[in-house]
């Protein structure tokens, strides 16, 4: 997990402070993690990025000949 030092002010700072004072999170760090988690649950970015990365790596290996592909017969998939 990456570490970052950030300063929040204005609206975002107030939201983080409210999350802590209302008991949604115990710390500001936890509040930020919850906000990021909620954003990902809404937009599915991490899942999409993981698929994009995996398929990109596979296609690159196929194109350079480092990974071979073959057609499967329908009976092989059972």
Buried (B, 14 or more C-beta within 10 A) or exposed (E): EEEEEEEBEEEEEEEBEEBBEEEEBEEBEBBBEBBEEEEBEEEEEEEEEEEEEEEEEEEEEEEEEEEEEEEEEEEEEE
